[in-house]
Amino acid sequence: MSKTTDFREQLYSRYVSAFKGPRDDAQDRRWYRWSEYKLVPLLGGLTREAAILDLGCGGGQMLQLLKDQGFSNASGVDVSAEQVREATDRGLKATVGDVFDCLLGSRSNFDAITALDIVEHFDKSEQLPLFEAIYAALRPGGRLIIETPNGEGLFASQVIYGDLTHLTIFSEASLSQLLRLLGFEKIEFYETGPAPKDLKGRVRGLLWRIVKAAANAARIIESGETQRLWTKNLICCCRKPL
């Protein structure tokens, strides 16, 4: 990452071995099943030869999902050599590198860019240059898919304070403000939340709707307002104009 401070460099050098631990195959399976409902629909309309870049690809979860969905031209970049090694050991195309360097050397190269659990690792002074570089790296009509902690989530503090490398937390309003400033359009937001992949998921979804109704009731009493996104993370999909 550009402008990385010393504490981030030290944390990222041992991000997996010291903090994340080995991959949990059961967790991976649950994530893939959840992603079929939450992320795969956002890829609709892309050809299977579309050039896709996964920023902060980590151990290759998203790259594996793209491969399983038939996308043949997906690649990733991550600053953590440990995590990139996991991805390449799985036969995925990933490189160790600075996200800014990768983007600035890829003007109008990509049909889609995914940024899952990465933008929160940059401070506010880095956000504008980061999103400018993403915008420039997309082809006209290209899409950006983001997943990041939701500053207005019911359990946001668990995410905000659960990792020392989390430096900027967005809400729907603040992320939309940044994206519109740079010229992105068709900006849409989604909750992460339970996926109706089985009976348990459907029951959790029903209970979550009840919890949201209660939270909005409290919000109305306190401020006369409501909000749409209450999950601890949010998903955003937007487009670069044609």
VEXBAZA-19507 format. One record per residue (C-alpha): residue number from 1; x, y, z; residue in one letter. Coordinates in Angstrom, 3 decimals. Layout:
<atoms>
+-----+----------+----------+----------+---+
!   k !       c1 !       c2 !       c3 ! r !
+-----+----------+----------+----------+---+
! NUM !        X !        Y !        Z ! A !
...
+-----+----------+----------+----------+---+
</atoms>
This chain:
<atoms>
+-----+----------+----------+----------+---+
!   k !       c1 !       c2 !       c3 ! r !
+-----+----------+----------+----------+---+
!   1 !    0.000 !    0.000 !    0.000 ! M !
!   2 !    1.173 !    3.510 !   -0.712 ! S !
!   3 !    2.133 !    5.759 !    2.190 ! K !
!   4 !    2.080 !    2.765 !    4.529 ! T !
!   5 !    2.992 !    3.640 !    8.093 ! T !
!   6 !    5.420 !    1.505 !   10.063 ! D !
!   7 !    2.770 !   -0.159 !   12.206 ! F !
!   8 !    0.895 !   -1.375 !    9.136 ! R !
!   9 !    4.045 !   -2.715 !    7.537 ! E !
!  10 !    4.791 !   -4.713 !   10.666 ! Q !
!  11 !    1.254 !   -6.072 !   10.941 ! L !
!  12 !    0.933 !   -6.989 !    7.266 ! Y !
!  13 !    4.245 !   -8.830 !    7.229 ! S !
!  14 !    2.755 !  -11.455 !    9.572 ! R !
!  15 !   -0.975 !  -10.865 !    9.026 ! Y !
!  16 !   -1.825 !  -14.550 !    8.549 ! V !
!  17 !    0.668 !  -16.322 !   10.785 ! S !
!  18 !    0.297 !  -13.982 !   13.758 ! A !
!  19 !   -3.331 !  -12.796 !   13.554 ! F !
!  20 !   -5.538 !  -14.684 !   11.118 ! K !
!  21 !   -4.365 !  -18.257 !   11.552 ! G !
!  22 !   -4.647 !  -21.036 !    8.956 ! P !
!  23 !   -7.565 !  -21.174 !    6.506 ! R !
!  24 !  -10.682 !  -22.883 !    7.791 ! D !
!  25 !  -12.171 !  -24.995 !    4.979 ! D !
!  26 !  -15.606 !  -25.029 !    6.641 ! A !
!  27 !  -15.584 !  -21.232 !    6.845 ! Q !
!  28 !  -14.565 !  -21.053 !    3.201 ! D !
!  29 !  -17.495 !  -23.264 !    2.184 ! R !
!  30 !  -19.944 !  -21.104 !    4.135 ! R !
!  31 !  -18.507 !  -17.968 !    2.548 ! W !
!  32 !  -18.803 !  -19.398 !   -0.987 ! Y !
!  33 !  -22.422 !  -20.375 !   -0.398 ! R !
!  34 !  -23.193 !  -16.925 !    1.054 ! W !
!  35 !  -21.426 !  -15.238 !   -1.867 ! S !
!  36 !  -23.577 !  -17.064 !   -4.397 ! E !
!  37 !  -26.499 !  -14.996 !   -3.063 ! Y !
!  38 !  -24.749 !  -11.735 !   -2.200 ! K !
!  39 !  -21.859 !  -11.227 !   -4.648 ! L !
!  40 !  -22.362 !  -13.384 !   -7.743 ! V !
!  41 !  -25.526 !  -11.486 !   -8.849 ! P !
!  42 !  -23.440 !   -8.276 !   -8.942 ! L !
!  43 !  -21.295 !   -9.855 !  -11.670 ! L !
!  44 !  -24.292 !  -10.277 !  -13.963 ! G !
!  45 !  -23.753 !   -9.155 !  -17.550 ! G !
!  46 !  -19.988 !   -9.665 !  -17.510 ! L !
!  47 !  -18.596 !  -12.055 !  -20.091 ! T !
!  48 !  -16.583 !  -14.971 !  -18.753 ! R !
!  49 !  -13.512 !  -13.420 !  -20.448 ! E !
!  50 !  -13.936 !  -10.096 !  -18.607 ! A !
!  51 !  -10.769 !   -8.686 !  -17.071 ! A !
!  52 !  -11.348 !   -8.605 !  -13.304 ! I !
!  53 !   -8.950 !   -7.361 !  -10.634 ! L !
!  54 !   -9.383 !   -8.334 !   -6.981 ! D !
!  55 !   -7.746 !   -5.719 !   -4.763 ! L !
!  56 !   -6.398 !   -7.083 !   -1.494 ! G !
!  57 !   -7.015 !  -10.610 !   -2.735 ! C !
!  58 !   -5.668 !  -12.213 !    0.441 ! G !
!  59 !   -5.611 !  -15.985 !    0.258 ! G !
!  60 !   -7.714 !  -15.985 !   -2.909 ! G !
!  61 !  -11.302 !  -16.493 !   -1.738 ! Q !
!  62 !  -12.793 !  -14.101 !   -4.289 ! M !
!  63 !  -10.462 !  -15.303 !   -7.028 ! L !
!  64 !  -11.574 !  -18.875 !   -6.351 ! Q !
!  65 !  -15.222 !  -17.810 !   -6.486 ! L !
!  66 !  -14.630 !  -16.076 !   -9.826 ! L !
!  67 !  -12.861 !  -19.151 !  -11.173 ! K !
!  68 !  -15.688 !  -21.407 !  -10.022 ! D !
!  69 !  -18.157 !  -19.096 !  -11.799 ! Q !
!  70 !  -16.214 !  -19.532 !  -15.050 ! G !
!  71 !  -14.322 !  -16.228 !  -15.157 ! F !
!  72 !  -11.009 !  -16.979 !  -16.855 ! S !
!  73 !   -9.284 !  -13.581 !  -16.705 ! N !
!  74 !   -9.284 !  -12.716 !  -13.007 ! A !
!  75 !   -6.188 !  -11.667 !  -11.104 ! S !
!  76 !   -5.409 !  -10.332 !   -7.661 ! G !
!  77 !   -2.894 !   -8.206 !   -5.821 ! V !
!  78 !   -2.093 !   -8.068 !   -2.116 ! D !
!  79 !    0.670 !   -6.564 !   -0.006 ! V !
!  80 !    0.894 !   -9.707 !    2.153 ! S !
!  81 !    3.310 !  -12.269 !    0.728 ! A !
!  82 !    1.917 !  -14.873 !    3.135 ! E !
!  83 !   -1.596 !  -14.509 !    1.758 ! Q !
!  84 !   -0.532 !  -14.328 !   -1.885 ! V !
!  85 !    1.355 !  -17.570 !   -1.370 ! R !
!  86 !   -1.912 !  -19.186 !   -0.220 ! E !
!  87 !   -3.627 !  -17.979 !   -3.391 ! A !
!  88 !   -0.908 !  -19.110 !   -5.779 ! T !
!  89 !   -0.705 !  -22.485 !   -4.027 ! D !
!  90 !   -4.360 !  -22.891 !   -5.034 ! R !
!  91 !   -3.479 !  -22.230 !   -8.670 ! G !
!  92 !   -4.854 !  -18.692 !   -8.691 ! L !
!  93 !   -3.293 !  -15.668 !  -10.381 ! K !
!  94 !   -2.126 !  -13.355 !   -7.620 ! A !
!  95 !    0.898 !  -11.121 !   -7.113 ! T !
!  96 !    2.528 !   -9.389 !   -4.180 ! V !
!  97 !    2.394 !   -5.669 !   -4.732 ! G !
!  98 !    1.377 !   -2.174 !   -3.783 ! D !
!  99 !   -2.275 !   -1.555 !   -4.680 ! V !
! 100 !   -1.522 !    1.963 !   -5.908 ! F !
! 101 !    1.310 !    0.772 !   -8.150 ! D !
! 102 !   -0.933 !   -1.931 !   -9.603 ! C !
! 103 !   -3.790 !    0.454 !  -10.330 ! L !
! 104 !   -1.692 !    3.315 !  -11.681 ! L !
! 105 !   -0.018 !    0.930 !  -14.119 ! G !
! 106 !   -3.365 !   -0.387 !  -15.382 ! S !
! 107 !   -5.221 !    2.547 !  -16.935 ! R !
! 108 !   -8.583 !    1.434 !  -18.426 ! S !
! 109 !   -7.536 !   -2.214 !  -18.173 ! N !
! 110 !  -10.393 !   -3.778 !  -16.205 ! F !
! 111 !  -14.054 !   -4.551 !  -16.771 ! D !
! 112 !  -14.558 !   -4.979 !  -13.036 ! A !
! 113 !  -12.641 !   -4.408 !   -9.828 ! I !
! 114 !  -13.556 !   -6.077 !   -6.556 ! T !
! 115 !  -12.454 !   -4.553 !   -3.252 ! A !
! 116 !  -13.572 !   -6.780 !   -0.400 ! L !
! 117 !  -12.409 !   -5.872 !    3.097 ! D !
! 118 !   -9.671 !   -3.537 !    1.885 ! I !
! 119 !  -10.719 !    0.129 !    1.640 ! V !
! 120 !  -11.035 !    0.349 !    5.438 ! E !
! 121 !   -7.278 !   -0.296 !    5.675 ! H !
! 122 !   -6.493 !    3.148 !    4.194 ! F !
! 123 !   -6.733 !    6.392 !    6.130 ! D !
! 124 !   -8.845 !    9.317 !    4.956 ! K !
! 125 !   -5.948 !   11.052 !    3.225 ! S !
! 126 !   -5.463 !    7.944 !    1.074 ! E !
! 127 !   -9.116 !    7.370 !    0.153 ! Q !
! 128 !   -9.421 !    9.962 !   -2.610 ! L !
! 129 !   -6.189 !    8.880 !   -4.389 ! P !
! 130 !   -7.230 !    5.232 !   -3.995 ! L !
! 131 !  -10.650 !    5.684 !   -5.574 ! F !
! 132 !   -9.241 !    7.965 !   -8.272 ! E !
! 133 !   -6.821 !    5.179 !   -9.206 ! A !
! 134 !   -9.625 !    2.598 !   -9.207 ! I !
! 135 !  -11.741 !    4.822 !  -11.441 ! Y !
! 136 !   -8.851 !    5.294 !  -13.892 ! A !
! 137 !   -8.120 !    1.550 !  -14.006 ! A !
! 138 !  -11.698 !    0.687 !  -15.015 ! L !
! 139 !  -12.799 !    0.654 !  -18.616 ! R !
! 140 !  -15.820 !    2.812 !  -19.518 ! P !
! 141 !  -18.876 !    1.013 !  -18.174 ! G !
! 142 !  -16.706 !   -1.006 !  -15.776 ! G !
! 143 !  -18.040 !   -1.828 !  -12.348 ! R !
! 144 !  -16.622 !   -1.610 !   -8.834 ! L !
! 145 !  -17.810 !   -3.983 !   -6.102 ! I !
! 146 !  -16.935 !   -3.070 !   -2.521 ! I !
! 147 !  -17.503 !   -4.810 !    0.785 ! E !
! 148 !  -16.463 !   -2.828 !    3.844 ! T !
! 149 !  -17.505 !   -2.310 !    7.493 ! P !
! 150 !  -20.711 !   -0.360 !    7.941 ! N !
! 151 !  -20.179 !    2.563 !   10.296 ! G !
! 152 !  -23.934 !    2.586 !   11.016 ! E !
! 153 !  -24.202 !   -1.153 !   11.666 ! G !
! 154 !  -25.620 !   -2.473 !   14.922 ! L !
! 155 !  -22.285 !   -4.113 !   15.740 ! F !
! 156 !  -19.963 !   -1.733 !   13.908 ! A !
! 157 !  -17.616 !   -1.315 !   16.848 ! S !
! 158 !  -16.649 !   -5.004 !   16.679 ! Q !
! 159 !  -15.286 !   -4.415 !   13.186 ! V !
! 160 !  -13.952 !   -0.896 !   13.670 ! I !
! 161 !  -11.937 !   -1.742 !   16.770 ! Y !
! 162 !  -11.277 !   -5.408 !   16.046 ! G !
! 163 !   -8.292 !   -4.773 !   13.775 ! D !
! 164 !   -5.573 !   -2.168 !   14.289 ! L !
! 165 !   -5.264 !   -1.738 !   10.519 ! T !
! 166 !   -8.852 !   -0.468 !   10.137 ! H !
! 167 !   -8.429 !    3.267 !    9.604 ! L !
! 168 !  -11.549 !    4.543 !    7.778 ! T !
! 169 !  -15.099 !    3.311 !    8.313 ! I !
! 170 !  -17.787 !    4.290 !    5.805 ! F !
! 171 !  -21.541 !    4.588 !    5.983 ! S !
! 172 !  -23.861 !    4.436 !    2.986 ! E !
! 173 !  -23.924 !    8.236 !    2.900 ! A !
! 174 !  -20.175 !    8.855 !    3.197 ! S !
! 175 !  -19.163 !    6.191 !    0.681 ! L !
! 176 !  -21.792 !    7.429 !   -1.759 ! S !
! 177 !  -20.447 !   10.963 !   -1.296 ! Q !
! 178 !  -16.940 !    9.848 !   -2.267 ! L !
! 179 !  -18.072 !    7.765 !   -5.238 ! L !
! 180 !  -20.251 !   10.556 !   -6.662 ! R !
! 181 !  -17.419 !   13.049 !   -6.256 ! L !
! 182 !  -15.275 !   10.903 !   -8.557 ! L !
! 183 !  -17.973 !   10.379 !  -11.182 ! G !
! 184 !  -19.227 !    6.877 !  -10.411 ! F !
! 185 !  -22.886 !    6.266 !  -11.237 ! E !
! 186 !  -25.571 !    3.621 !  -10.644 ! K !
! 187 !  -24.436 !    3.418 !   -7.029 ! I !
! 188 !  -26.331 !    0.715 !   -5.151 ! E !
! 189 !  -25.938 !   -0.508 !   -1.582 ! F !
! 190 !  -26.838 !   -3.839 !   -0.005 ! Y !
! 191 !  -26.690 !   -5.416 !    3.413 ! E !
! 192 !  -24.471 !   -8.415 !    3.956 ! T !
! 193 !  -26.688 !  -10.266 !    6.424 ! G !
! 194 !  -28.082 !  -13.810 !    6.287 ! P !
! 195 !  -28.465 !  -15.507 !    2.898 ! A !
! 196 !  -31.515 !  -17.759 !    2.309 ! P !
! 197 !  -29.365 !  -20.692 !    1.219 ! K !
! 198 !  -31.125 !  -23.173 !    3.502 ! D !
! 199 !  -33.779 !  -23.343 !    6.243 ! L !
! 200 !  -31.385 !  -21.918 !    8.834 ! K !
! 201 !  -30.560 !  -18.996 !    6.531 ! G !
! 202 !  -34.250 !  -18.284 !    5.908 ! R !
! 203 !  -35.019 !  -18.318 !    9.637 ! V !
! 204 !  -32.067 !  -16.020 !   10.353 ! R !
! 205 !  -33.283 !  -13.713 !    7.582 ! G !
! 206 !  -36.738 !  -13.492 !    9.150 ! L !
! 207 !  -35.293 !  -12.808 !   12.595 ! L !
! 208 !  -32.966 !  -10.189 !   11.142 ! W !
! 209 !  -35.917 !   -8.329 !    9.631 ! R !
! 210 !  -37.527 !   -8.263 !   13.088 ! I !
! 211 !  -34.308 !   -6.936 !   14.651 ! V !
! 212 !  -34.077 !   -4.217 !   11.978 ! K !
! 213 !  -37.675 !   -3.175 !   12.603 ! A !
! 214 !  -36.919 !   -2.809 !   16.315 ! A !
! 215 !  -33.735 !   -0.847 !   15.590 ! A !
! 216 !  -35.589 !    1.501 !   13.266 ! N !
! 217 !  -38.307 !    1.983 !   15.881 ! A !
! 218 !  -35.639 !    3.123 !   18.342 ! A !
! 219 !  -34.128 !    5.371 !   15.673 ! R !
! 220 !  -37.499 !    6.992 !   14.957 ! I !
! 221 !  -38.052 !    7.647 !   18.667 ! I !
! 222 !  -34.589 !    9.152 !   19.051 ! E !
! 223 !  -34.283 !   11.210 !   15.852 ! S !
! 224 !  -37.404 !   10.811 !   13.730 ! G !
! 225 !  -35.300 !    9.026 !   11.083 ! E !
! 226 !  -34.760 !    5.497 !    9.829 ! T !
! 227 !  -31.912 !    3.778 !    7.974 ! Q !
! 228 !  -31.708 !    0.890 !    5.489 ! R !
! 229 !  -28.416 !   -0.823 !    6.293 ! L !
! 230 !  -27.871 !   -2.251 !    9.756 ! W !
! 231 !  -25.472 !   -5.154 !    9.111 ! T !
! 232 !  -21.905 !   -4.856 !   10.386 ! K !
! 233 !  -20.649 !   -4.781 !    6.780 ! N !
! 234 !  -22.142 !   -3.232 !    3.658 ! L !
! 235 !  -21.824 !   -4.039 !   -0.041 ! I !
! 236 !  -21.701 !   -1.398 !   -2.756 ! C !
! 237 !  -21.781 !   -1.811 !   -6.527 ! C !
! 238 !  -21.255 !    1.137 !   -8.865 ! C !
! 239 !  -20.256 !    1.856 !  -12.472 ! R !
! 240 !  -17.861 !    4.071 !  -14.363 ! K !
! 241 !  -19.891 !    5.921 !  -17.032 ! P !
! 242 !  -19.654 !    4.742 !  -20.631 ! L !
+-----+----------+----------+----------+---+
</atoms>
